[in-house]
């Protein structure tokens, strides 16, 4: 029987094959949900879905696209926002 903290589905179950040939179960924390656009709610591409300690090791440009509103808005919403800003000037 696993330890009480592993009985819920908070941790995902990963089957790992050991060097001795046995298959054992490891418990790992789940990944966070995917990033969404702040404007329309669409899924953001180019934004990794990793746990904070892995994101911490990544470079700045690996974490989000290197453009205006990168990692916040999708390309469609960014285009609309920039056009609106240019027209109001």
C-alpha positions as CSV (number, residue, x, y, z in Angstrom):
1,X,0.0,0.0,0.0
2,X,1.4,3.4,-0.9
3,X,2.0,6.1,1.6
4,X,-1.2,8.1,2.4
5,X,0.0,11.2,0.5
6,X,0.3,9.2,-2.7
7,X,-3.2,7.6,-2.6
8,X,-5.0,10.6,-4.2
9,X,-4.5,11.7,-7.8
10,X,-2.6,14.8,-6.8
11,X,0.6,13.0,-7.9
12,X,0.7,11.2,-11.2
13,X,1.8,7.6,-11.4
14,X,4.8,6.9,-13.6
15,X,6.0,3.4,-14.2
16,X,9.8,3.2,-14.2
17,X,11.9,0.2,-15.2
18,X,14.8,-0.4,-12.8
19,X,18.2,-1.8,-13.8
20,X,17.2,-5.1,-12.1
21,X,14.4,-5.5,-14.6
22,X,11.5,-4.8,-12.2
23,X,8.9,-2.2,-13.0
24,X,8.2,0.1,-10.1
25,X,5.8,3.0,-9.6
26,X,7.1,6.5,-9.0
27,X,4.9,9.4,-8.0
28,X,5.6,12.8,-9.7
29,X,3.8,16.1,-9.4
30,X,1.6,17.1,-12.3
31,X,2.5,19.8,-14.8
32,X,0.6,23.1,-14.6
33,X,-2.1,23.9,-17.1
34,X,-1.3,25.4,-20.5
35,X,-0.9,29.2,-20.9
36,X,-3.9,31.1,-22.4
37,X,-4.3,34.4,-24.1
38,X,-5.4,37.3,-21.9
39,X,-7.6,38.7,-24.7
40,X,-9.5,35.8,-26.2
41,X,-8.5,32.8,-24.1
42,X,-6.8,30.9,-26.9
43,X,-3.9,28.5,-26.2
44,X,-0.6,30.3,-26.4
45,X,2.1,28.6,-28.5
46,X,5.8,28.9,-27.6
47,X,5.1,29.0,-23.9
48,X,6.4,25.8,-22.1
49,X,4.2,23.9,-19.7
50,X,6.7,23.2,-17.0
51,X,7.0,23.3,-13.2
52,X,8.5,26.5,-11.7
53,X,11.8,24.9,-10.8
54,X,12.4,23.9,-14.4
55,X,11.2,27.3,-15.7
56,X,13.7,28.9,-13.4
57,X,16.6,27.1,-15.2
58,X,15.4,28.2,-18.7
59,X,16.6,31.3,-20.4
60,X,14.2,34.3,-20.8
61,X,13.5,33.7,-24.5
62,X,12.8,30.0,-23.9
63,X,10.0,30.9,-21.5
64,X,7.9,33.0,-23.9
65,X,8.1,34.4,-27.5
66,X,10.4,37.4,-27.8
67,X,7.9,39.9,-29.2
68,X,5.5,42.6,-27.9
69,X,3.0,41.0,-25.5
70,X,4.8,37.6,-25.8
71,X,3.4,35.1,-23.4
72,X,0.4,37.3,-22.6
73,X,-1.5,37.7,-25.9
74,X,-1.9,35.4,-28.9
75,X,-0.6,36.8,-32.3
76,X,-4.1,37.7,-33.5
77,X,-4.9,39.8,-30.4
78,X,-1.4,41.4,-30.5
79,X,-2.0,42.4,-34.1
80,X,-5.4,43.9,-33.2
81,X,-3.9,45.8,-30.2
82,X,-1.0,47.2,-32.1
83,X,-3.2,48.3,-35.0
84,X,-5.6,50.0,-32.6
85,X,-2.7,51.8,-30.9
86,X,-1.2,53.0,-34.2
87,X,-4.5,54.3,-35.4
88,X,-5.2,56.3,-32.2
89,X,-1.8,58.1,-32.4
